[in-house]
Amino acid sequence: SSTPNEGSTFWVETSFPVVSDSHAYPPVDISDLAICFAGFEGEGASIATRYAKQAGVVFVASCAFADIERSVEKLSTHSKSVVLVVRIVDSSLASDLPERVSRLRGADVKLVVAAPRAMISTIRYVKDGGAHSVLPLPLSRGGLWRALGTVTGRLTGSPGGDDRSSQSAEWLAPDTMEARNAGALVL
């Protein structure tokens, strides 16, 4: 319908095939891991837990940032290999993270950090301090599965969630010639 001086409303129906994720599996078996998701809240914690459970992981915990030690200790009674996936949205939380992880006792703990793309370049010291992988948020199922396989040595390649290093996951402007060839206005 159209209304003069106000605009038009259009209704379009498109049919998309329903995609089932029932056939999605991680590239390697990670079902024997214990995984602790720290700092993921509400729907984010639910989604991350669902991704782990879809991979067959039985021992999954979700906790607040302050409860990392207790959750990892509890999970280490179930598995020799614990992966701690920490969601960082504030660089002040990241500053003591490598040291906290180094003090954890019990299982062999692998640290995976998930952060917004814009923040990845500012928390490089976390990677240098012992994080085995840095994933961009929002987490993707395949990216998480690849990172879990890589940090545990079961999968070779980049542990980054979207097959890019933490440096290339940042947004980088194209060079001038590439921008001109794409018809961009270069200021």
RAQUIDA-V530022 format. One record per backbone hydrogen bond with DSSP energy under -1.0 kcal/mol. CO is the residue of the C=O (numbers start at 0). NH is the residue of the N-H. Records with the same first field share a line. If there is no record, write none. Layout:
BEGIN
CO: NH  NH
END
This chain:
BEGIN
0: 8
2: 5  6
6: 2
20: 23
29: 32
33: 82
34: 60
35: 84
36: 62
37: 86
40: 43
41: 45
42: 46
43: 47
44: 48
45: 49
46: 50
47: 51
48: 52
49: 53
51: 56
52: 55
57: 59
58: 34
60: 36
62: 38
63: 66
64: 67
66: 70
67: 71
68: 72
69: 73
70: 74
71: 75
73: 76
74: 77  78
79: 107
80: 33
81: 109
82: 35
83: 111
84: 37
85: 113
89: 92
95: 99
96: 100
97: 101
98: 102
100: 103
107: 81
109: 83
110: 131
111: 85
112: 134
113: 87
114: 136
115: 118  119
122: 125
123: 127
124: 128
125: 130
126: 129
132: 112
134: 114
139: 143
140: 144
141: 145
142: 146
143: 147
144: 148
145: 149
146: 150
147: 151
148: 153  154
149: 152
159: 162
164: 168
174: 178
175: 179
176: 180
177: 181
178: 183
179: 182
END
